[in-house]
Amino acid sequence: MSDFLLLKQVFSTRRVLSWFIFAALPAMLFYGIAIEVLSSAGFTLKDIVRDPAQQTGQSSFLGFISNVGVWLWVCSGTMCLFSAGIGGFTTGQKQKELLILIGALSLMLAVDDFYLLHDRYLPQRPVFLFYAAFALTLLIRYFRRIMEIEGFAFLWAGGLLALSIFTDLNQRKIPFDYAQVQTAEEGFKFVGAASWLYFSYRLASFRLKRSTDDASDNGES
């Protein structure tokens, strides 16, 4: 293919429209609505568009572990939803359902963790009960599939996150210095999030592995 034909393909009407509809337009709408809503709430443009570290003059590594923890949730959600979206589920519809639900829960946890929703804006106990009920429902409904794929990591993730919640709710009753209790709580949450990411990876790759194995068994290339 000549360079001219290649450029013609790059700038084809279909590709330009797809980019505008699925990337540019949603981004512009989100950007404009966010600025309008937050400006109405009293924030300045500088408050809205600049990073907290730039505004405060603090180190960019402030809250380093907490920020990395948010990345773990986002990676889990993205991995699961991408795997759910590419189709070809030879392992059944429940596999797709589980990927979507795990992905959705991961992104909810990411947003909650990043914006400190349950610490500042929402009542803690109902939020924690919602997460616990969500995870327990997943375990009951998809028990055999979760155990088959990576039950150990799922249970460890749930146990560590439960320990983090328990520590958070009872930190005043624990007979240790606040900094030590906070370090333990964040440690439980961080390792729990890493375990959740590992489970998400296993869940997504299990789907791909089974598809590849099935294709091999059928003599497909």
N, CA, C and O of each residue as an XYZ file, in Angstrom:
884
protein
N       0.849     -1.208      0.000
C       0.000      0.000      0.000
C       0.876      1.248      0.000
O       1.800      1.365      0.806
N       0.581      2.188     -0.916
C       1.372      3.411     -0.996
C       1.072      4.307      0.204
O       0.073      4.137      0.903
N       1.984      5.277      0.420
C       1.800      6.197      1.535
C       0.515      7.000      1.372
O      -0.167      7.289      2.356
N       0.185      7.357      0.144
C      -1.029      8.140     -0.103
C      -2.269      7.347      0.291
O      -3.158      7.867      0.964
N      -2.325      6.097     -0.126
C      -3.476      5.255      0.214
C      -3.547      5.004      1.714
O      -4.629      4.922      2.296
N      -2.370      4.883      2.327
C      -2.351      4.668      3.775
C      -2.911      5.890      4.504
O      -3.707      5.746      5.431
N      -2.497      7.097      4.088
C      -3.010      8.319      4.703
C      -4.502      8.480      4.435
O      -5.247      8.948      5.295
N      -4.929      8.093      3.248
C      -6.345      8.166      2.920
C      -7.158      7.260      3.841
O      -8.264      7.601      4.262
N      -6.584      6.102      4.140
C      -7.252      5.174      5.052
C      -7.281      5.727      6.478
O      -8.281      5.603      7.185
N      -6.162      6.340      6.888
C      -6.080      6.911      8.236
C      -7.130      7.991      8.441
O      -7.754      8.063      9.500
N      -7.330      8.838      7.420
C      -8.254      9.966      7.536
C      -9.597      9.677      6.877
O     -10.286     10.598      6.436
N      -9.966      8.416      6.810
C     -11.254      8.067      6.226
C     -12.387      8.611      7.088
O     -12.225      8.813      8.292
N     -13.527      8.844      6.462
C     -14.680      9.402      7.178
C     -15.092      8.521      8.337
O     -15.413      9.028      9.412
N     -15.089      7.212      8.141
C     -15.506      6.290      9.198
C     -14.605      6.404     10.412
O     -15.095      6.443     11.541
N     -13.295      6.459     10.203
C     -12.367      6.541     11.326
C     -12.460      7.880     12.050
O     -12.396      7.934     13.278
N     -12.611      8.954     11.287
C     -12.733     10.279     11.906
C     -13.993     10.352     12.755
O     -13.960     10.864     13.874
N     -15.108      9.841     12.230
C     -16.361      9.850     12.980
C     -16.281      8.973     14.224
O     -16.778      9.346     15.286
N     -15.658      7.813     14.090
C     -15.518      6.910     15.239
C     -14.698      7.577     16.337
O     -15.057      7.513     17.512
N     -13.595      8.218     15.950
C     -12.767      8.920     16.940
C     -13.561     10.022     17.629
O     -13.496     10.181     18.848
N     -14.316     10.786     16.827
C     -15.058     11.907     17.402
C     -16.154     11.427     18.350
O     -16.332     11.995     19.427
N     -16.886     10.388     17.960
C     -18.031      9.916     18.748
C     -17.586      9.202     20.016
O     -18.177      9.394     21.079
N     -16.539      8.374     19.909
C     -16.166      7.520     21.038
C     -15.028      8.063     21.898
O     -14.795      7.563     22.998
N     -14.315      9.082     21.411
C     -13.185      9.613     22.185
C     -13.314     11.117     22.426
O     -13.412     11.559     23.571
N     -13.315     11.899     21.348
C     -13.262     13.356     21.498
C     -14.525     13.918     22.139
O     -14.435     14.691     23.093
N     -15.700     13.546     21.635
C     -16.950     14.106     22.151
C     -17.178     13.775     23.623
O     -17.479     14.683     24.399
N     -17.045     12.494     24.051
C     -17.218     12.202     25.482
C     -16.226     12.965     26.361
O     -16.579     13.437     27.442
N     -14.967     13.083     25.882
C     -13.953     13.797     26.665
C     -14.295     15.276     26.794
O     -14.166     15.850     27.875
N     -14.728     15.893     25.706
C     -15.072     17.318     25.741
C     -16.287     17.560     26.626
O     -16.322     18.531     27.382
N     -17.289     16.675     26.534
C     -18.478     16.812     27.373
C     -18.122     16.670     28.850
O     -18.565     17.461     29.683
N     -17.320     15.658     29.166
C     -16.921     15.447     30.564
C     -16.134     16.648     31.073
O     -16.380     17.131     32.178
N     -15.190     17.128     30.272
C     -14.348     18.256     30.663
C     -15.197     19.504     30.911
O     -15.043     20.183     31.926
N     -16.090     19.790     29.970
C     -16.914     20.983     30.106
C     -17.892     20.904     31.268
O     -18.051     21.868     32.017
N     -18.551     19.753     31.423
C     -19.520     19.579     32.516
C     -18.810     19.636     33.868
O     -19.311     20.246     34.812
N     -17.633     18.994     33.958
C     -16.890     19.000     35.218
C     -16.507     20.420     35.621
O     -16.659     20.804     36.780
N     -16.011     21.194     34.663
C     -15.630     22.581     34.963
C     -16.846     23.397     35.388
O     -16.774     24.176     36.339
N     -17.968     23.218     34.682
C     -19.181     23.976     34.998
C     -19.709     23.630     36.386
O     -20.028     24.520     37.174
N     -19.801     22.342     36.682
C     -20.356     21.906     37.971
C     -19.454     22.336     39.123
O     -19.935     22.869     40.123
N     -18.155     22.109     38.989
C     -17.239     22.441     40.077
C     -17.074     23.950     40.236
O     -16.889     24.441     41.349
N     -17.141     24.680     39.134
C     -17.091     26.147     39.235
C     -18.312     26.664     39.988
O     -18.205     27.585     40.797
N     -19.481     26.064     39.716
C     -20.704     26.453     40.414
C     -20.616     26.140     41.903
O     -21.265     26.792     42.720
N     -19.797     25.122     42.255
C     -19.636     24.741     43.655
C     -18.607     25.602     44.376
O     -18.374     25.417     45.571
N     -17.980     26.553     43.655
C     -17.063     27.484     44.300
C     -15.594     27.237     44.041
O     -14.750     27.961     44.570
N     -15.262     26.236     43.241
C     -13.855     25.962     42.928
C     -13.377     26.884     41.812
O     -14.137     27.216     40.902
N     -12.115     27.292     41.887
C     -11.530     28.086     40.811
C     -11.043     27.153     39.704
O     -10.911     25.947     39.911
N     -10.778     27.722     38.528
C     -10.257     26.918     37.423
C      -8.934     26.265     37.802
O      -8.656     25.133     37.405
N      -8.126     26.982     38.567
C      -6.858     26.416     39.018
C      -7.092     25.217     39.923
O      -6.385     24.214     39.833
N      -8.090     25.325     40.796
C      -8.407     24.208     41.682
C      -8.824     22.971     40.897
O      -8.512     21.845     41.284
N      -9.528     23.189     39.798
C     -10.126     22.084     39.056
C      -9.122     21.376     38.162
O      -9.105     20.146     38.104
N      -8.281     22.137     37.461
C      -7.474     21.533     36.398
C      -6.047     21.186     36.818
O      -5.388     20.395     36.143
N      -5.557     21.759     37.917
C      -4.169     21.497     38.300
C      -4.081     20.412     39.352
O      -4.996     20.243     40.157
N      -2.977     19.674     39.347
C      -2.759     18.616     40.332
C      -2.612     19.207     41.738
O      -2.104     20.317     41.898
N      -3.061     18.458     42.760
C      -2.926     18.939     44.137
C      -1.478     19.277     44.510
O      -1.229     20.257     45.213
N      -0.527     18.467     44.042
C       0.873     18.720     44.377
C       1.351     20.058     43.809
O       2.146     20.756     44.438
N       0.859     20.413     42.611
C       1.227     21.699     42.016
C       0.621     22.858     42.800
O       1.262     23.894     42.978
N      -0.604     22.685     43.264
C      -1.295     23.759     43.963
C      -0.736     23.995     45.363
O      -0.672     25.133     45.828
N      -0.338     22.930     46.021
C       0.125     23.051     47.410
C       1.629     23.202     47.530
O       2.131     23.590     48.585
N       2.356     22.900     46.459
C       3.813     22.949     46.521
C       4.420     21.767     47.242
O       5.608     21.776     47.565
N       3.604     20.735     47.503
C       4.092     19.544     48.188
C       4.770     18.600     47.194
O       4.685     18.779     45.979
N       5.441     17.597     47.743
C       6.099     16.600     46.900
C       5.077     15.816     46.081
O       3.968     15.556     46.547
N       5.452     15.444     44.869
C       4.578     14.629     44.020
C       4.386     13.224     44.579
O       3.489     12.499     44.150
N       5.228     12.838     45.537
C       5.123     11.500     46.129
C       4.257     11.501     47.389
O       4.185     10.490     48.087
N       3.610     12.609     47.681
C       2.703     12.660     48.817
C       1.541     11.690     48.571
O       0.873     11.758     47.539
N       1.308     10.788     49.532
C       0.263      9.777     49.365
C       0.624      8.717     48.344
O      -0.252      8.150     47.692
N       1.923      8.448     48.205
C       2.414      7.549     47.155
C       1.741      6.180     47.188
O       1.218      5.725     46.170
N       1.748      5.520     48.344
C       1.198      4.163     48.429
C      -0.308      4.179     48.170
O      -0.834      3.295     47.493
N      -0.988      5.167     48.698
C      -2.425      5.276     48.470
C      -2.731      5.429     46.989
O      -3.671      4.816     46.484
N      -1.946      6.242     46.286
C      -2.161      6.443     44.855
C      -1.903      5.173     44.059
O      -2.642      4.853     43.128
N      -0.847      4.448     44.430
C      -0.569      3.181     43.750
C      -1.711      2.197     43.996
O      -2.075      1.426     43.108
N      -2.276      2.227     45.211
C      -3.418      1.374     45.511
C      -4.592      1.651     44.592
O      -5.280      0.721     44.171
N      -4.833      2.921     44.275
C      -5.897      3.271     43.338
C      -5.604      2.679     41.962
O      -6.509      2.188     41.287
N      -4.344      2.727     41.550
C      -3.975      2.121     40.264
C      -4.302      0.639     40.236
O      -4.730      0.116     39.208
N      -4.103     -0.040     41.359
C      -4.405     -1.474     41.418
C      -5.885     -1.727     41.153
O      -6.246     -2.644     40.416
N      -6.747     -0.895     41.770
C      -8.184     -1.047     41.524
C      -8.525     -0.755     40.066
O      -9.296     -1.487     39.445
N      -7.947      0.317     39.523
C      -8.246      0.692     38.141
C      -7.772     -0.394     37.172
O      -8.474     -0.730     36.217
N      -6.585     -0.936     37.421
C      -6.067     -2.010     36.561
C      -6.979     -3.229     36.610
O      -7.247     -3.848     35.580
N      -7.451     -3.573     37.793
C      -8.362     -4.715     37.930
C      -9.632     -4.495     37.127
O     -10.064     -5.370     36.376
N     -10.228     -3.318     37.289
C     -11.466     -3.028     36.582
C     -11.289     -3.006     35.076
O     -12.104     -3.560     34.338
N     -10.221     -2.366     34.623
C      -9.968     -2.257     33.184
C      -9.730     -3.632     32.571
O     -10.259     -3.940     31.503
N      -8.940     -4.451     33.243
C      -8.624     -5.776     32.739
C      -9.887     -6.626     32.571
O     -10.083     -7.281     31.548
N     -10.738     -6.599     33.604
C     -11.949     -7.421     33.561
C     -12.934     -6.929     32.505
O     -13.483     -7.730     31.749
N     -13.159     -5.630     32.450
C     -14.126     -5.103     31.494
C     -13.637     -5.253     30.056
O     -14.437     -5.479     29.147
N     -12.336     -5.128     29.850
C     -11.797     -5.351     28.505
C     -12.004     -6.798     28.088
O     -12.428     -7.074     26.966
N     -11.702     -7.719     28.997
C     -11.866     -9.135     28.690
C     -13.328     -9.464     28.427
O     -13.642    -10.266     27.547
N     -14.230     -8.838     29.198
C     -15.657     -9.071     28.990
C     -16.122     -8.515     27.650
O     -17.059     -9.039     27.048
N     -15.478     -7.468     27.191
C     -15.924     -6.802     25.976
C     -15.457     -7.420     24.677
O     -16.029     -7.143     23.623
N     -14.419     -8.261     24.729
C     -13.877     -8.778     23.468
C     -14.594    -10.036     22.996
O     -14.334    -10.503     21.888
N     -15.501    -10.604     23.818
C     -16.361    -11.699     23.362
C     -15.659    -13.032     23.274
O     -14.526    -13.190     23.727
N     -16.360    -14.003     22.674
C     -15.805    -15.342     22.483
C     -15.763    -16.168     23.743
O     -14.760    -16.831     24.007
N     -16.827    -16.149     24.536
C     -16.798    -16.825     25.826
C     -17.172    -18.288     25.683
O     -18.349    -18.649     25.712
N     -16.166    -19.115     25.529
C     -16.404    -20.544     25.430
C     -16.734    -21.145     26.788
O     -17.210    -22.279     26.855
N     -16.494    -20.416     27.872
C     -16.747    -20.937     29.214
C     -18.147    -20.592     29.707
O     -18.486    -20.929     30.841
N     -18.970    -19.934     28.896
C     -20.347    -19.693     29.266
C     -20.625    -18.245     29.637
O     -19.711    -17.453     29.865
N     -21.904    -17.924     29.692
C     -22.344    -16.567     29.980
C     -21.957    -16.117     31.371
O     -21.696    -14.935     31.591
N     -21.917    -17.056     32.327
C     -21.575    -16.678     33.700
C     -20.169    -16.096     33.785
O     -19.893    -15.240     34.626
N     -19.281    -16.566     32.908
C     -17.918    -16.023     32.892
C     -17.951    -14.531     32.569
O     -17.261    -13.735     33.206
N     -18.749    -14.165     31.587
C     -18.861    -12.758     31.203
C     -19.503    -11.949     32.318
O     -19.052    -10.846     32.626
N     -20.548    -12.489     32.923
C     -21.202    -11.796     34.034
C     -20.219    -11.525     35.163
O     -20.178    -10.422     35.707
N     -19.431    -12.531     35.510
C     -18.476    -12.388     36.609
C     -17.437    -11.322     36.290
O     -17.095    -10.511     37.150
N     -16.933    -11.318     35.059
C     -15.957    -10.312     34.664
C     -16.541     -8.898     34.766
O     -15.873     -7.986     35.254
N     -17.765     -8.718     34.316
C     -18.401     -7.397     34.366
C     -18.596     -6.949     35.812
O     -18.326     -5.796     36.148
N     -19.061     -7.855     36.664
C     -19.315     -7.496     38.058
C     -18.021     -7.218     38.816
O     -17.955     -6.267     39.595
N     -16.997     -8.033     38.598
C     -15.704     -7.790     39.236
C     -15.122     -6.464     38.750
O     -14.578     -5.691     39.539
N     -15.241     -6.205     37.437
C     -14.750     -4.951     36.888
C     -15.477     -3.749     37.457
O     -14.854     -2.742     37.794
N     -16.807     -3.853     37.566
C     -17.598     -2.743     38.097
C     -17.258     -2.477     39.557
O     -17.096     -1.325     39.958
N     -17.149     -3.543     40.357
C     -16.796     -3.376     41.766
C     -15.412     -2.763     41.917
O     -15.200     -1.916     42.784
N     -14.468     -3.184     41.081
C     -13.103     -2.644     41.142
C     -13.086     -1.149     40.875
O     -12.397     -0.402     41.569
N     -13.841     -0.705     39.872
C     -13.870      0.719     39.552
C     -14.598      1.524     40.622
O     -14.232      2.669     40.887
N     -15.622      0.940     41.240
C     -16.279      1.620     42.354
C     -15.298      1.824     43.504
O     -15.260      2.891     44.117
N     -14.503      0.790     43.791
C     -13.508      0.892     44.852
C     -12.437      1.923     44.509
O     -11.946      2.636     45.384
N     -12.078      1.996     43.220
C     -11.077      2.975     42.788
C     -11.578      4.396     43.008
O     -10.856      5.236     43.545
N     -12.812      4.667     42.593
C     -13.385      6.005     42.755
C     -13.518      6.349     44.238
O     -13.185      7.457     44.657
N     -14.006      5.397     45.024
C     -14.161      5.597     46.465
C     -12.811      5.908     47.107
O     -12.688      6.842     47.899
N     -11.810      5.117     46.757
C     -10.487      5.276     47.354
C      -9.832      6.590     46.933
O      -9.201      7.259     47.751
N      -9.978      6.955     45.679
C      -9.308      8.150     45.160
C      -9.919      9.430     45.717
O      -9.200     10.363     46.075
N     -11.252      9.470     45.791
C     -11.931     10.681     46.245
C     -12.341     10.625     47.717
O     -13.032     11.519     48.206
N     -11.914      9.570     48.423
C     -12.194      9.430     49.859
C     -13.694      9.554     50.150
O     -14.097     10.229     51.097
N     -14.506      8.902     49.333
C     -15.950      9.060     49.450
C     -16.473      8.594     50.800
O     -17.248      9.295     51.452
N     -16.037      7.386     51.222
C     -16.581      6.867     52.482
C     -15.933      7.525     53.706
O     -16.407      7.348     54.828
N     -14.859      8.277     53.494
C     -14.219      8.985     54.606
C     -14.822     10.374     54.822
O     -14.847     10.882     55.943
N     -15.312     10.986     53.724
C     -15.731     12.392     53.821
C     -17.185     12.658     53.441
O     -17.818     13.551     54.004
N     -17.720     11.885     52.486
C     -19.010     12.260     51.920
C     -20.126     11.242     52.161
O     -21.303     11.601     52.116
N     -19.779      9.991     52.414
C     -20.783      8.950     52.596
C     -20.607      8.291     53.958
O     -19.489      8.217     54.467
N     -21.702      7.808     54.557
C     -21.577      7.099     55.844
C     -20.797      5.805     55.672
O     -21.084      5.014     54.773
N     -19.810      5.592     56.536
C     -18.894      4.471     56.370
C     -19.573      3.110     56.431
O     -19.390      2.278     55.543
N     -20.355      2.887     57.479
C     -20.888      1.543     57.704
C     -21.785      1.053     56.561
O     -21.617     -0.084     56.121
N     -22.728      1.860     56.063
C     -23.518      1.388     54.916
C     -22.667      1.093     53.681
O     -22.934      0.136     52.955
N     -21.642      1.915     53.444
C     -20.767      1.684     52.294
C     -20.013      0.366     52.458
O     -19.936     -0.429     51.521
N     -19.463      0.137     53.638
C     -18.740     -1.113     53.882
C     -19.670     -2.319     53.788
O     -19.284     -3.365     53.266
N     -20.895     -2.173     54.293
C     -21.872     -3.262     54.199
C     -22.230     -3.552     52.745
O     -22.419     -4.708     52.367
N     -22.321     -2.506     51.937
C     -22.607     -2.698     50.512
C     -21.485     -3.494     49.843
O     -21.748     -4.447     49.109
N     -20.227     -3.098     50.099
C     -19.104     -3.818     49.499
C     -19.076     -5.273     49.956
O     -18.848     -6.179     49.155
N     -19.310     -5.490     51.247
C     -19.295     -6.854     51.787
C     -20.407     -7.696     51.166
O     -20.188     -8.850     50.799
N     -21.606     -7.110     51.050
C     -22.728     -7.837     50.469
C     -22.471     -8.144     48.994
O     -22.802     -9.229     48.515
N     -21.881     -7.188     48.279
C     -21.554     -7.373     46.862
C     -20.577     -8.532     46.699
O     -20.799     -9.429     45.887
N     -19.498     -8.509     47.473
C     -18.483     -9.559     47.365
C     -19.042    -10.923     47.779
O     -18.747    -11.938     47.149
N     -19.844    -10.936     48.837
C     -20.428    -12.195     49.303
C     -21.394    -12.768     48.269
O     -21.433    -13.980     48.054
N     -22.169    -11.897     47.631
C     -23.083    -12.345     46.581
C     -22.316    -12.944     45.413
O     -22.718    -13.969     44.861
N     -21.209    -12.305     45.033
C     -20.365    -12.850     43.971
C     -19.860    -14.240     44.339
O     -19.886    -15.163     43.524
N     -19.397    -14.371     45.591
C     -18.843    -15.649     46.029
C     -19.906    -16.739     46.013
O     -19.624    -17.867     45.610
N     -21.112    -16.425     46.441
C     -22.178    -17.428     46.481
C     -22.642    -17.799     45.070
O     -22.774    -18.977     44.736
N     -22.886    -16.782     44.255
C     -23.428    -17.041     42.912
C     -22.419    -17.721     41.991
O     -22.789    -18.561     41.171
N     -21.156    -17.359     42.125
C     -20.137    -17.883     41.209
C     -19.109    -18.730     41.951
O     -17.946    -18.778     41.551
N     -19.518    -19.392     43.017
C     -18.575    -20.079     43.904
C     -17.689    -21.066     43.145
O     -16.463    -20.997     43.238
N     -18.294    -21.970     42.407
C     -17.499    -23.001     41.721
C     -16.543    -22.383     40.704
O     -15.400    -22.820     40.576
N     -17.002    -21.389     39.997
C     -16.138    -20.759     38.988
C     -14.981    -20.019     39.641
O     -13.845    -20.103     39.175
N     -15.266    -19.291     40.723
C     -14.207    -18.570     41.426
C     -13.190    -19.539     41.999
O     -11.986    -19.304     41.896
N     -13.658    -20.626     42.604
C     -12.742    -21.620     43.181
C     -11.906    -22.284     42.099
O     -10.724    -22.560     42.305
N     -12.513    -22.541     40.952
C     -11.796    -23.186     39.848
C     -10.711    -22.275     39.288
O      -9.610    -22.725     38.972
N     -11.032    -20.990     39.169
C     -10.096    -20.059     38.532
C      -8.975    -19.664     39.486
O      -7.803    -19.882     39.181
N      -9.316    -19.089     40.634
C      -8.296    -18.660     41.605
C      -8.964    -18.349     42.933
O      -8.979    -17.204     43.386
N      -9.514    -19.385     43.550
C     -10.229    -19.193     44.798
C      -9.350    -18.676     45.923
O      -9.796    -17.872     46.742
N      -8.102    -19.132     45.969
C      -7.196    -18.741     47.052
C      -6.985    -17.226     47.060
O      -7.092    -16.583     48.105
N      -6.685    -16.664     45.889
C      -6.442    -15.218     45.802
C      -7.704    -14.430     46.128
O      -7.631    -13.392     46.785
N      -8.868    -14.913     45.672
C     -10.125    -14.224     45.960
C     -10.391    -14.179     47.463
O     -10.752    -13.135     48.005
N     -10.209    -15.320     48.130
C     -10.462    -15.378     49.574
C      -9.462    -14.531     50.346
O      -9.830    -13.869     51.315
N      -8.201    -14.546     49.926
C      -7.202    -13.724     50.606
C      -7.497    -12.242     50.408
O      -7.380    -11.447     51.340
N      -7.878    -11.878     49.188
C      -8.224    -10.476     48.929
C      -9.381    -10.047     49.818
O      -9.328     -8.992     50.450
N     -10.426    -10.867     49.867
C     -11.574    -10.541     50.699
C     -11.214    -10.470     52.172
O     -11.674     -9.575     52.882
N     -10.389    -11.414     52.642
C      -9.999    -11.423     54.047
C      -9.172    -10.212     54.434
O      -9.386     -9.624     55.493
N      -8.224     -9.835     53.578
C      -7.378     -8.681     53.882
C      -8.169     -7.376     53.840
O      -7.965     -6.491     54.671
N      -9.063     -7.265     52.876
C      -9.884     -6.052     52.812
C     -10.846     -5.981     54.001
O     -11.134     -4.896     54.507
N     -11.339     -7.140     54.443
C     -12.178     -7.165     55.638
C     -11.379     -6.740     56.866
O     -11.892     -6.029     57.730
N     -10.125     -7.176     56.942
C      -9.259     -6.755     58.052
C      -9.030     -5.246     58.024
O      -8.998     -4.593     59.067
N      -8.872     -4.706     56.830
C      -8.678     -3.265     56.693
C      -9.910     -2.505     57.189
O      -9.792     -1.510     57.904
N     -11.086     -2.984     56.802
C     -12.333     -2.341     57.237
C     -12.502     -2.465     58.747
O     -12.872     -1.502     59.418
N     -12.228     -3.658     59.276
C     -12.354     -3.873     60.723
C     -11.423     -2.936     61.483
O     -11.816     -2.346     62.488
N     -10.195     -2.801     61.004
C      -9.221     -1.919     61.655
C      -9.667     -0.465     61.576
O      -9.519      0.292     62.535
N     -10.215     -0.083     60.424
C     -10.685      1.293     60.244
C     -11.822      1.623     61.214
O     -11.848      2.700     61.810
N     -12.747      0.696     61.362
C     -13.905      0.949     62.214
C     -13.580      0.886     63.701
O     -14.305      1.451     64.519
N     -12.490      0.200     64.055
C     -12.174      0.002     65.470
C     -10.830      0.590     65.869
O     -10.254      0.191     66.882
N     -10.324      1.538     65.079
C      -8.971      2.043     65.349
C      -8.848      2.735     66.699
O      -7.767      2.745     67.288
N      -9.937      3.313     67.199
C      -9.874      3.963     68.516
C      -9.809      2.949     69.651
O      -9.366      3.269     70.754
N     -10.252      1.726     69.376
C     -10.276      0.697     70.419
C      -8.994     -0.151     70.438
O      -8.746     -0.880     71.398
N      -8.203     -0.056     69.401
C      -6.986     -0.871     69.313
C      -5.880     -0.198     70.120
O      -5.579      0.975     69.898
N      -5.269     -0.930     71.057
C      -4.297     -0.314     71.986
C      -2.912     -0.095     71.395
O      -1.911     -0.551     71.948
N      -2.864      0.604     70.273
C      -1.585      0.945     69.657
C      -1.644      2.394     69.201
O      -2.717      2.992     69.122
N      -0.484      2.947     68.906
C      -0.402      4.311     68.416
C      -1.193      4.443     67.112
O      -1.228      3.516     66.303
N      -1.835      5.619     66.914
C      -2.671      5.822     65.731
C      -1.888      5.585     64.436
O      -2.409      4.974     63.503
N      -0.660      6.058     64.375
C       0.145      5.899     63.155
C       0.380      4.421     62.851
O       0.356      4.012     61.690
N       0.607      3.618     63.898
C       0.816      2.194     63.691
C      -0.456      1.512     63.196
O      -0.412      0.675     62.295
N      -1.590      1.877     63.794
C      -2.870      1.297     63.375
C      -3.179      1.688     61.933
O      -3.636      0.858     61.147
N      -2.932      2.946     61.586
C      -3.184      3.420     60.227
C      -2.283      2.706     59.224
O      -2.714      2.365     58.122
N      -1.034      2.483     59.613
C      -0.101      1.771     58.734
C      -0.569      0.345     58.498
O      -0.502     -0.153     57.374
N      -1.045     -0.320     59.556
C      -1.550     -1.684     59.422
C      -2.795     -1.712     58.527
O      -2.926     -2.566     57.650
N      -3.698     -0.767     58.764
C      -4.935     -0.716     57.972
C      -4.623     -0.541     56.485
O      -5.158     -1.261     55.642
N      -3.755      0.419     56.172
C      -3.403      0.665     54.776
C      -2.638     -0.507     54.174
O      -2.756     -0.791     52.982
N      -1.843     -1.194     55.019
C      -1.120     -2.371     54.537
C      -2.066     -3.493     54.159
O      -1.902     -4.128     53.117
N      -3.071     -3.740     55.016
C      -4.077     -4.752     54.693
C      -4.776     -4.411     53.380
O      -4.974     -5.274     52.524
N      -5.145     -3.137     53.236
C      -5.866     -2.717     52.030
C      -4.986     -2.830     50.789
O      -5.455     -3.250     49.732
N      -3.723     -2.459     50.911
C      -2.832     -2.475     49.755
C      -2.587     -3.901     49.273
O      -2.691     -4.183     48.080
N      -2.261     -4.802     50.203
C      -2.015     -6.195     49.807
C      -3.317     -6.841     49.331
O      -3.307     -7.677     48.428
N      -4.449     -6.447     49.950
C      -5.736     -6.945     49.477
C      -6.029     -6.503     48.057
O      -6.523     -7.290     47.250
N      -5.725     -5.243     47.744
C      -5.930     -4.737     46.384
C      -5.019     -5.450     45.388
O      -5.431     -5.735     44.263
N      -3.775     -5.740     45.798
C      -2.864     -6.479     44.928
C      -3.377     -7.901     44.693
O      -3.283     -8.422     43.581
N      -3.916     -8.524     45.736
C      -4.489     -9.868     45.595
C      -5.703     -9.831     44.669
O      -5.911    -10.741     43.866
N      -6.497     -8.774     44.788
C      -7.667     -8.604     43.917
C      -7.232     -8.440     42.461
O      -7.863     -8.982     41.553
N      -6.151     -7.692     42.246
C      -5.618     -7.526     40.899
C      -5.145     -8.866     40.343
O      -5.374     -9.176     39.174
N      -4.487     -9.655     41.186
C      -4.019    -10.977     40.732
C      -5.211    -11.858     40.369
O      -5.184    -12.554     39.353
N      -6.260    -11.829     41.200
C      -7.447    -12.612     40.878
C      -8.065    -12.134     39.567
O      -8.479    -12.952     38.746
N      -8.131    -10.823     39.363
C      -8.700    -10.268     38.133
C      -7.896    -10.718     36.920
O      -8.457    -11.064     35.880
N      -6.579    -10.708     37.068
C      -5.716    -11.183     35.973
C      -5.991    -12.652     35.665
O      -6.110    -13.037     34.502
N      -6.093    -13.471     36.711
C      -6.358    -14.890     36.519
C      -7.725    -15.110     35.880
O      -7.890    -15.985     35.030
N      -8.689    -14.319     36.291
C     -10.031    -14.425     35.731
C     -10.031    -14.085     34.241
O     -10.617    -14.807     33.434
N      -9.375    -12.988     33.883
C      -9.329    -12.574     32.483
C      -8.503    -13.537     31.638
O      -8.908    -13.870     30.524
N      -7.361    -13.990     32.134
C      -6.500    -14.883     31.362
C      -7.078    -16.294     31.286
O      -6.824    -17.019     30.324
N      -7.848    -16.682     32.289
C      -8.510    -17.987     32.252
C      -9.457    -18.047     31.061
O      -9.510    -19.049     30.348
N     -10.191    -16.983     30.855
C     -11.075    -16.913     29.705
C     -10.301    -17.031     28.403
O     -10.706    -17.773     27.509
N      -9.188    -16.308     28.283
C      -8.390    -16.355     27.066
C      -7.723    -17.712     26.894
O      -7.646    -18.236     25.783
N      -7.244    -18.277     27.993
C      -6.569    -19.573     27.931
C      -7.538    -20.647     27.480
O      -7.204    -21.481     26.638
N      -8.766    -20.628     28.050
C      -9.740    -21.639     27.677
C     -10.131    -21.509     26.213
O     -10.329    -22.513     25.529
N     -10.243    -20.273     25.730
C     -10.582    -20.062     24.328
C      -9.491    -20.620     23.422
O      -9.784    -21.261     22.413
N      -8.229    -20.374     23.785
C      -7.108    -20.874     23.000
C      -7.064    -22.390     23.024
O      -6.849    -23.024     21.991
N      -7.268    -22.980     24.203
C      -7.251    -24.434     24.324
C      -8.367    -25.067     23.497
O      -8.154    -26.085     22.840
N      -9.552    -24.466     23.529
C     -10.665    -25.007     22.779
C     -10.403    -24.946     21.275
O     -10.751    -25.860     20.527
N      -9.780    -23.840     20.851
C      -9.454    -23.701     19.426
C      -8.440    -24.766     19.019
O      -8.548    -25.331     17.930
N      -7.457    -25.052     19.876
C      -6.453    -26.067     19.578
C      -7.094    -27.441     19.488
O      -6.765    -28.241     18.611
N      -8.020    -27.704     20.413
C      -8.686    -29.007     20.425
C      -9.525    -29.239     19.157
O      -9.704    -30.371     18.707
N     -10.035    -28.122     18.594
C     -10.848    -28.211     17.398
C     -10.034    -28.184     16.117
O     -10.586    -28.215     15.017
N      -8.694    -28.126     16.269
C      -7.817    -28.140     15.123
C      -7.711    -26.815     14.419
O      -7.292    -26.751     13.263
N      -8.105    -25.703     15.135
C      -8.017    -24.390     14.522
C      -6.624    -23.829     14.731
O      -5.959    -24.163     15.711
N      -6.178    -22.979     13.819
C      -4.854    -22.372     13.938
C      -4.906    -21.138     14.768
O      -3.880    -20.491     14.978
